[in-house]
Amino acid sequence: MAYRNRVFVSFDGDKDIRYYRLMKAWRQNDNTAFNFHDAHDLFYARDTSLESSIKSRLGQRLASAKVFILLIGTSTRYLFKFVRWEIEQALRLKLPIIAVNLNKTRHFDSAFCPPLLRNELVMHVSFNSRIIQHALETWPLKHRSLAATGARGPYYYEDTTYARFGL
């Protein structure tokens, strides 16, 4: 298996791409500590490609990932062709999953989160560079230790954690 050092970001490409682009801008901004190695930078897949070839490329990206981020917008739970497939692959690969609520909710949001993740070991956070960076730094190790005990279900940071970051 290839060395896993990337972050795979899954999102609604039609409605939520601006949030993904904002995350990339945070990464390039010298005034923020936000950083991630984007798995989407590795392989190019064209929108006009066949579904099977797109999934093949996505599979390569997921294979290089150490963390899976799901940007959750208003329609994410209804996306089956690629987003659900990406989630299924992340679960199969046992990747730590960080669910990022675009509506600023800081915990599991049953109205928007895909039901597939309802009982899975997932960290739920709001969309903010500081809390996402904190999750990227702390959740993988915590996920590993929780998974080893058979823990399941949604996790989230307490308000005190957000307050530490001025949120």
Secondary structure, DSSP 8 states (H G I E B T S, - for coil): -----EEEEE--TTTSHHHHHHHHHHHH-TT------BGGGT----TTS-HHHHHHHHHHHHHTEEEEEEEE-TTGGG-IIIIIHHHHHHHHTT--EEEEETT---S--TTTS-GGGTTS-EEEEES-HHHHHHHHHHHHHHHHHHHHTT--SEEE--HHHHHHTT-
